[in-house]
Amino acid sequence: MVNKNPKEYKKMLENNHTLPYKVRIDNQRYDVIVYSMLGKITGIIVANENGLTVNRAIAQKVIEQVQKYSFYFDYLKKRTQLVKERDSITAERIEGVQRILNEKGLFGEKMQLEIDQLNLALEVYKQQQRKLDIYQEDITMLNEKIESQHEIYEEDWHYAEDLSLAYAIAAYGQSLYLEKTRDIRRKMLKWTQLHGKMLPPEPRKALTKLTFVLSEAQAGHIFEQIISLIPLLEIGLTLHKEQEIPARVKEFGKAYELHLRNYEPPMEQITPLIRNKQR
């Protein structure tokens, strides 16, 4: 029999909160109540609009939808937790010191090709970061819209998919360029340590600023954190990683879109947390 009071499923010392939006299944709307203790989810209950808990089969369908929406922005959430907006700050700092890389001959003919590759990668980083910042603002506005209307409408699902895809493609391309120039950045920093003092005052000063921004304690650290998230974007995808980056990003976009449109949440970990009973 369906329980009339979801609070009866709350255990001692647990906190509980109801998601700020309802989920619609077969023209019925449902609330999802999450129980937690010490910041960890310990249980989930699904109730109908009359405040009655529903049977386990319906509860599972509702939670699958919640998990699907969460998946759309899983990469963004993990990236935000990791870099805490320092990716945007780093792009601004690079913008102010990157011009020194445009001075041909500064690093010698031997390193020029690699310096050009680094310059391109930094340009891609900045451009993609601008896109990511815009997409993130759009995602925030979408979540605020859903919260204010207390439900995910059909058009919200489509928009969420589109934003998730756009964000992932921009982040993937940015990450691959950063990964490719990892060794070049280290070479440039080493070259500056060995030869920087022999440069005229102006280029020496500009190069010192650039190397500080790109150092392991500054941008280098942020870059490595972004690179570390590449496997998260590639989960479940079959990709040919030997291709040049533009072709690799294009292939990723097609594969990720297909994965996104047909995504089915893995419920192995979440199902044991569902406290709704069978009728």
N, C-alpha and C positions, 0 to 999 in steps of 0.2 A: 504493500500500500504506500502511496506517496505521502511523505511527511509534510505537514502543514507549516512547520517552523524550521527554516534552514539553520537557525542559531543552535538548534539541538545538536548539530554536527560539529559545533565549535568545541575544541578541547581546551583544557586548562592551560593558561598562560599564552594562548595563541592570540594574535591580532587578526583582524579581518577587514577587508575593504571590498567594495563592489566596483567592478570596472565602470568607468565613466560613460560607457555606451552600451546599448543593447545589441544583441545579435539576432538577426531575423532568419528563421528556418521555416520553410513551408508556410509563409505568411503569418507566423507567430513570432513574437519577440521575447527574448530571454535575457535575464541578468546572470552575470557570472560573479560569484563571490569567492574571493581568494583568501585562504587562511595562511598565516605565516608565523614563524617564531625565529627570533634572532636574525631577521633578514632573509630567511630561507623559506620557500613555499612548502607548506606541509599538507595542504589539502585544497580541494576545489569543489564548490557546489554550484549547480545551475538551477535557477528558479524561474517560473513563468511570471507574467505581469501581475498575477494575483498574489504573488509571494509564496507560491507553493513549489516545493522541489519537484522536479520532473524525473521520469525514469532514466536509467543509466544510458540507454540507447540514444535518447534525445540529447542527454548531457554530453555524450561523446561527440555527436555531430556539431553541437554548439562550440565545444572547446577546440575541435579541429579547425573551425573558422577563425577562432581567436589566434590559434597557433599559425595559421596561414598568414593572417595580417601581420603578426609579429615577425614572421620570416621575411616579409618584404623589406623590412628595415633593420634586419639583424646585423648586417655588416656595418651600417651607419652607427648603430648603438655601440657595437664593440669598438669601432674606430673612435667614436667620441669619448668613450671611457679611457681609451689608450692615449690619445693625443691631446684631448681637452682643448680643442680649438687652436692649438699651437701650430697646426698645419697652415692655417690662414695667416697667422702672425709671421711664420717663417717665409711665406710667399711675399709678404710685404717687405720684409727685411732683404730678401734676395733682390727684389725690384730695385732697391736703393743702391746696391753694390755690384750688380752684375755687369755693368758697362765695361769694366776692366777686361773682361773676356773678349771683347770686340777688338781689342788692340792687337792686330796681327804682328807676329814676330816676337812678341814679348816672351813667350815660353820656348822659342826656338822651333825650327822646322820639324824636328823630331817629334815634338809633342803637339804640334798644331792640330792635327787631325783629331786627337783625343780631346783637346780643349774645345774644339768645335762641337764634338759630340756632347760634352758636358754642358756647353752653352745651350744647345738644343734641348737637352733634358731639363734644364732649369726653366727654359721657356715653356716647355710642355707642362712642367709642374705648376707654374704660375697660372697658365691658361686653364688647366683642368681644375685647379683649386678654386678659381673664380666660378666655374660651373658648379662645382660641388657646394660652394657656399650658397649659390642661388637655389639649387635643388634642396638643400637642407632647410632653407627658409620656406620653400614651398611645402615641404613635408611637415614642418612645424605648423604652418597655416592649415594644412589638411587635418592634422590631428586636433587642432583647436576647433575646426569646423565640426568634426565628428563628435567631439565632446559637447559642444554647444547644442547640437541637434539630438544628442543621446542615442545615436544609431549610425551604423555604417550603411549608407545608401548604395545602390547599384553603381552609380557613377563614381562614388568614392573608391570602390574596389578597382575599377578600371584606371582611375587616376593614380591610385597607389601602385598598381602594377607598372604603369608608365614611368612614374618617378623612381621606382626601385630599379628598373632597367637602365634608365638614364644615369642614375647615380653610380651603379655598378660598372657600366662601361667607362665612364670618366675616371673612376677610381682605379680600374684595372690598367688602363693605358698609362696613367700617372705612375702607378706602382712599378710597371715593367721598365719604364724609362729610368726610374730611380735605381732599380736593381742593376740595370745594364751599366750604369756609370759609377757603381760602387768603387771599383778599383781605380777609375780615373780620378775620382775625388781624392782618394788617398795619395795618388801620385802627385796631384797638383799641390796638396798640402805639404808633401815632402819636398817637392821642388822649391816651394816658397821658403821653407826653412833653410835650404841649402844655398839658394841663389837670390832670395828676395833683397838682401842687404846691398847687393850690387846694382840694383835698379835706381834710376833717378828718383828724387823725393816724391813727386806726384804719383807715378804708377806704383811706387813702393807703398805709399799710404793707402791707395785704393785697393791694392792686392792684400794688404794686411787686414783691411776691413772685410774683404770677401772671405779670406781664409778663416777669420773669426766666425763669421756667419755660418760657414760650411763645416766648422769643426765638429768633432764627435760629441762635444758637450752641447752644441747648438743644433743646427739643421741636420747634421749627420745623425744625431740621435732620433730626431723625428722621422727622418727618411727610413731608418732601420725599423722603426715601429710600423710604419706604413707598409714596408716590404714584407714584414712578418705576417701581414694579413692576407697576402696573395692566396695562400691555400684555402682560406675561408671563402673566397670568391669562386674558386675552382672546384669546390666540393660537388660531386655528382656530375661533373662535366668531362667529356672526352675531348681533349685538345691536342693539337700538334705543336708542341712547344719549341720546335726547331725553326719555326718560321720567323721572318722579320717582324718587328713589333706591330706595324700597321696591319699586316695580314693576321697576326695573332689576335689583335684586339677585335678585328672584324669577325673572326671565327668565334671568339668568345661571346660577342654580342648576340650572334645567332643562337649559339648553344644555350646561353643564359636566358634568352627570351623564351625558348622552348621549355626549359626547365621551370621557369617562372610561371608560365601559363598553365602548366600541367602539374604544378607542385602539390604533393600530398604530404601533410605533416607526419613525421615519424612519431607515433604515439606511445612507443614502448616505455619512455620515461614518465610521460605525463598521465597515462591511463591509471597507474596505481594510486595517483593522488586524487582521483575522482571519488567523491563520497556519496554520490547519488546511488540509490539502490534500484535493483530491478523490481518491477511490480509483482 
